[in-house]
Amino acid sequence: MLRQLCAEKLKVEPYQVQISLPAANKISLRVAGEIVYCSISHSQQLVAVAISTDADIGLDVELISSHRDKRRYADLYPALRHDCDSDQQFYQRWTAIEASIKLHGGELFAMLAQQQPALALQLKHWQQQNYQFCVASHFAIKSCIVQQVNSQSVTLIE
């Protein structure tokens, strides 16, 4: 699936996409000999894949649920204390934390225990089809392709 997406979006043959999973558990891609950065996330029935030729990225996606007890999360985790007034605030903060972890590593509960967790320098948030998305990077996000695997929808960040 990842090989097909890279081949299609980067206009190469599938055999030109090399995928490996090194010890750090972050997918490593080479497409036609060039490094391509990738992050994968899922929530409920949706799987999203982000690829970038510019810089390393982290992606998180969460199904937005107004039934989630956000106050409980705020009481448990200092990182969420001031971000639980609305679904939008909560899910933007949550996806920013998870996308940042996928970008530079770390442990979710350790990050949630911090009042001001170290988030990525660049965060791009958007909502689509009742899902909250966040892409994190150390550099300005010039372009990134996010493919929702279980649908035909493609979101381009420019």
Residue frames relative to the residue before (quaternion, step in Angstrom):
aa qw qx qy qz dx dy dz
M 1.0000 0.0000 0.0000 0.0000 0.00 0.00 0.00
L 0.6767 0.4707 -0.2849 0.4892 3.62 0.89 -0.94
R 0.6327 0.5328 -0.3241 0.4591 3.57 0.97 -0.85
Q 0.6636 0.5087 -0.2977 0.4607 3.60 0.93 -0.91
L 0.6502 0.5180 -0.3127 0.4596 3.57 0.95 -0.91
C 0.6687 0.4924 -0.3034 0.4673 3.60 0.86 -0.93
A 0.6543 0.5146 -0.3179 0.4539 3.56 0.89 -0.91
E 0.6882 0.4926 -0.2814 0.4523 3.57 0.89 -0.96
K 0.7512 0.4186 -0.2291 0.4560 3.58 0.74 -1.05
L 0.7465 0.3693 -0.2178 0.5089 3.60 1.07 -0.63
K 0.4077 -0.7714 0.4174 0.2539 3.54 1.38 0.23
V 0.4879 0.5838 -0.4878 0.4280 3.52 0.70 1.23
E 0.5819 -0.5507 0.4509 0.3934 3.56 -1.30 0.10
P 0.6209 -0.5786 0.3712 0.3767 3.63 -1.02 0.69
Y 0.6380 0.5356 -0.3466 0.4312 3.63 0.99 -0.70
Q 0.6262 0.5468 -0.3339 0.4444 3.63 1.24 -0.33
V 0.6188 0.5162 -0.3367 0.4871 3.59 1.30 -0.06
Q 0.0827 -0.7908 0.6064 0.0055 3.57 -0.56 1.22
I 0.0970 -0.7996 0.5926 0.0035 3.55 -0.77 1.12
S 0.0889 0.7778 -0.6204 0.0467 3.57 -0.96 0.88
L 0.2522 -0.7403 0.6056 0.1472 3.52 -1.28 0.50
P 0.1690 -0.8187 0.5417 0.0874 3.58 0.00 1.27
A 0.7695 -0.3949 0.2554 0.4321 3.55 -1.34 0.13
A 0.6393 0.5458 -0.3296 0.4298 3.60 1.08 -0.62
N 0.4071 -0.7521 0.4311 0.2876 3.60 1.33 -0.02
K 0.5406 0.5398 -0.4440 0.4683 3.57 1.10 0.62
I 0.4979 -0.6786 0.4545 0.2915 3.54 -0.80 1.03
S 0.1627 -0.7618 0.6224 0.0762 3.53 -1.03 0.90
L 0.0749 -0.8105 0.5810 0.0014 3.57 -0.83 1.05
R 0.0296 -0.7204 0.6909 0.0530 3.48 -1.27 0.65
V 0.0645 -0.7868 0.6138 -0.0080 3.52 -0.78 1.10
A 0.8191 -0.1050 0.0023 0.5639 3.55 -0.54 1.25
G 0.7433 -0.4328 0.2073 0.4662 3.57 1.00 0.91
E 0.6590 0.4937 -0.3049 0.4786 3.61 1.25 -0.23
I 0.5098 -0.6294 0.4922 0.3189 3.57 -1.15 0.68
V 0.0320 -0.7526 0.6576 0.0039 3.54 -1.04 0.91
Y 0.3193 -0.7595 0.5423 0.1650 3.57 -0.90 0.95
C 0.0688 -0.8190 0.5682 -0.0406 3.53 -1.00 0.89
S 0.0398 0.7564 -0.6529 -0.0050 3.53 -1.25 0.55
I 0.1582 -0.7851 0.5964 0.0535 3.55 -1.05 0.84
S 0.0253 0.7830 -0.6206 0.0318 3.56 -1.06 0.80
H 0.0622 -0.7897 0.6074 0.0598 3.56 -1.23 0.39
S 0.0146 0.7560 -0.6544 0.0054 3.51 -1.29 0.49
Q 0.8218 -0.0259 -0.0483 0.5671 3.55 -0.72 1.11
Q 0.8208 -0.2245 0.1797 0.4935 3.59 -0.71 -1.06
L 0.6277 0.5514 -0.3346 0.4358 3.60 1.25 0.02
V 0.0900 -0.7427 0.6611 0.0565 3.54 -1.06 0.85
A 0.0790 -0.7940 0.6024 0.0206 3.57 -0.88 0.98
V 0.1257 -0.7685 0.6260 0.0414 3.54 -1.06 0.87
A 0.0943 -0.7773 0.6204 0.0445 3.58 -0.89 0.96
I 0.0252 -0.7752 0.6311 0.0121 3.56 -1.01 0.86
S 0.0332 -0.7842 0.6196 -0.0084 3.53 -1.16 0.73
T 0.2905 -0.7407 0.5776 0.1827 3.56 -1.04 0.76
D 0.6183 0.5942 -0.3252 0.3985 3.61 1.27 -0.22
A 0.8034 -0.1253 0.1675 0.5575 3.60 0.73 -1.05
D 0.6442 -0.5044 0.4050 0.4082 3.53 -1.29 0.36
I 0.0916 -0.8029 0.5890 0.0043 3.57 -1.06 0.80
G 0.1678 -0.7243 0.6526 0.1462 3.51 -1.37 0.29
L 0.1258 -0.7992 0.5862 0.0419 3.59 -0.94 0.87
D 0.0447 0.7574 -0.6513 -0.0141 3.52 -1.14 0.69
V 0.0601 -0.7614 0.6450 0.0254 3.53 -1.20 0.69
E 0.0136 -0.7876 0.6157 -0.0202 3.56 -1.03 0.86
L 0.4440 -0.6436 0.5537 0.2865 3.54 -1.09 0.78
I 0.3574 -0.7344 0.5366 0.2123 3.58 -0.81 0.99
S 0.0165 0.7942 -0.6043 0.0611 3.55 -0.73 1.12
S 0.3269 -0.7539 0.5375 0.1892 3.57 -0.60 1.10
H 0.6089 0.5726 -0.3451 0.4269 3.60 1.25 -0.24
R 0.5042 0.6444 -0.4344 0.3765 3.60 1.22 -0.24
D 0.4096 -0.7178 0.5160 0.2252 3.57 -0.91 0.98
K 0.1750 -0.8351 0.5171 0.0684 3.57 0.21 1.31
R 0.5994 0.5702 -0.3607 0.4307 3.61 1.06 -0.69
R 0.6264 0.5388 -0.3310 0.4558 3.59 1.00 -0.81
Y 0.6484 0.5040 -0.3108 0.4786 3.58 0.98 -0.86
A 0.6493 0.5212 -0.3164 0.4545 3.58 0.97 -0.83
D 0.6595 0.5028 -0.3059 0.4677 3.58 1.03 -0.76
L 0.7024 0.4775 -0.2584 0.4604 3.58 1.05 -0.77
Y 0.8263 0.2226 -0.0558 0.5143 3.58 0.90 -0.93
P 0.4333 -0.7275 0.4748 0.2400 3.59 -0.55 1.18
A 0.6177 0.5705 -0.3552 0.4084 3.63 1.00 -0.70
L 0.7378 0.3981 -0.2147 0.5010 3.60 1.19 -0.50
R 0.3581 0.7964 -0.4481 0.1916 3.60 1.29 -0.11
H 0.8051 0.2842 -0.1352 0.5027 3.56 0.86 -0.91
D 0.6709 0.5082 -0.2790 0.4623 3.57 1.25 0.23
C 0.5636 0.6244 -0.3747 0.3900 3.56 1.07 0.63
D 0.3926 0.7424 -0.4690 0.2734 3.58 1.18 0.34
S 0.7961 0.0853 -0.0408 0.5978 3.57 1.14 -0.56
D 0.6440 -0.4990 0.3995 0.4204 3.54 -1.27 0.33
Q 0.6470 0.5388 -0.3290 0.4276 3.57 0.91 -0.89
Q 0.6640 0.4944 -0.3066 0.4698 3.61 0.86 -0.94
F 0.6741 0.5132 -0.2999 0.4385 3.56 0.83 -1.03
Y 0.7363 0.4290 -0.2529 0.4581 3.59 0.71 -1.02
Q 0.6007 0.5274 -0.3745 0.4698 3.61 1.08 -0.50
R 0.6665 0.4880 -0.3063 0.4731 3.60 0.91 -0.87
W 0.6627 0.5166 -0.3115 0.4438 3.59 0.86 -0.96
T 0.7026 0.4531 -0.2783 0.4728 3.60 0.81 -0.96
A 0.6019 0.5484 -0.3609 0.4548 3.61 1.11 -0.61
I 0.6501 0.5067 -0.3120 0.4725 3.58 0.98 -0.83
E 0.7056 0.4604 -0.2816 0.4592 3.59 0.78 -0.97
A 0.6456 0.5070 -0.3277 0.4677 3.61 0.97 -0.79
S 0.6406 0.5216 -0.3224 0.4622 3.60 1.03 -0.75
I 0.6264 0.5190 -0.3309 0.4783 3.59 1.04 -0.74
K 0.6667 0.4928 -0.3057 0.4681 3.58 0.95 -0.84
L 0.6341 0.5295 -0.3274 0.4586 3.58 1.16 -0.56
H 0.8629 0.0950 -0.0139 0.4962 3.59 0.57 -1.10
G 0.6202 -0.5726 0.3438 0.4115 3.57 1.22 0.33
G 0.4139 0.6839 -0.5363 0.2710 3.51 -1.31 0.16
E 0.4397 -0.6758 0.5379 0.2462 3.51 -1.37 0.13
L 0.5577 -0.6645 0.3874 0.3119 3.56 -0.75 1.08
F 0.7295 0.4377 -0.2757 0.4475 3.62 0.66 -1.00
A 0.5982 0.5369 -0.3602 0.4735 3.60 1.14 -0.56
M 0.6553 0.4988 -0.3060 0.4776 3.59 0.99 -0.82
L 0.6682 0.5053 -0.3012 0.4556 3.60 0.94 -0.86
A 0.6324 0.5490 -0.3246 0.4397 3.60 1.17 -0.56
Q 0.6290 0.5382 -0.3318 0.4523 3.61 1.22 -0.32
Q 0.5108 -0.6406 0.4811 0.3118 3.58 -1.02 0.84
Q 0.7886 0.0955 -0.0213 0.6070 3.59 0.97 -0.91
P 0.1178 -0.8263 0.5461 0.0712 3.63 0.24 1.17
A 0.5234 -0.6307 0.4781 0.3158 3.55 -1.19 0.63
L 0.0841 -0.8050 0.5872 0.0068 3.55 -0.33 1.28
A 0.6547 -0.4949 0.3910 0.4166 3.54 -1.27 0.33
L 0.5959 -0.5930 0.4124 0.3510 3.56 -1.18 0.60
Q 0.7823 0.2012 -0.0971 0.5814 3.58 1.07 -0.76
L 0.0046 0.7844 -0.6190 0.0394 3.56 -0.82 1.03
K 0.0924 -0.7723 0.6274 0.0367 3.56 -0.95 0.91
H 0.0873 -0.8110 0.5784 -0.0067 3.59 -0.56 1.24
W 0.1838 0.7522 -0.6304 0.0557 3.53 -1.23 0.53
Q 0.2994 -0.7200 0.5960 0.1919 3.53 -1.32 0.44
Q 0.0858 0.7715 -0.6252 0.0808 3.50 -1.12 0.79
Q 0.8597 -0.0090 -0.0206 0.5104 3.58 -0.93 0.94
N 0.6839 -0.5164 0.2606 0.4446 3.58 0.94 0.99
Y 0.5855 0.5112 -0.3910 0.4930 3.57 1.18 0.63
Q 0.2852 -0.7150 0.6107 0.1859 3.54 -1.19 0.68
F 0.1265 -0.7879 0.6016 0.0352 3.56 -0.85 1.04
C 0.0325 0.7648 -0.6431 -0.0194 3.55 -1.23 0.51
V 0.1087 -0.7409 0.6597 0.0635 3.54 -1.03 0.92
A 0.1445 -0.7896 0.5947 0.0448 3.56 -0.91 1.00
S 0.0639 0.7797 -0.6203 0.0564 3.54 -1.14 0.75
H 0.5056 -0.6187 0.4989 0.3358 3.57 -1.27 0.34
F 0.7496 0.3181 -0.1639 0.5569 3.57 1.24 -0.45
A 0.6792 -0.4481 0.3614 0.4552 3.56 -1.25 0.23
I 0.3749 -0.7240 0.5364 0.2180 3.55 -0.89 0.94
K 0.2140 -0.8037 0.5468 0.0962 3.55 -0.23 1.31
S 0.7664 -0.1942 0.1492 0.5938 3.54 0.81 -1.00
C 0.0266 0.7689 -0.6351 0.0690 3.48 -1.14 0.74
I 0.2355 -0.7549 0.5945 0.1457 3.55 -0.97 0.81
V 0.0553 -0.7704 0.6348 0.0238 3.56 -0.87 0.97
Q 0.1032 -0.7941 0.5987 0.0173 3.55 -0.64 1.15
Q 0.2511 -0.7242 0.6217 0.1613 3.54 -0.87 0.97
V 0.3860 -0.7993 0.4162 0.1972 3.50 -0.23 1.33
N 0.7401 0.4160 -0.2531 0.4638 3.60 0.95 -0.71
S 0.7344 0.2917 -0.2464 0.5612 3.58 1.17 0.38
Q 0.5836 -0.5773 0.4339 0.3713 3.55 -1.28 0.01
S 0.5012 0.6959 -0.4060 0.3158 3.58 1.26 -0.14
V 0.0505 -0.7699 0.6362 0.0079 3.55 -1.00 0.90
T 0.1515 -0.7756 0.6072 0.0824 3.56 -0.89 0.92
L 0.1424 -0.7789 0.6065 0.0720 3.56 -0.80 1.01
I 0.1952 -0.7424 0.6277 0.1291 3.56 -0.90 0.90
E 0.0225 -0.8009 0.5984 -0.0072 3.58 -0.72 1.01
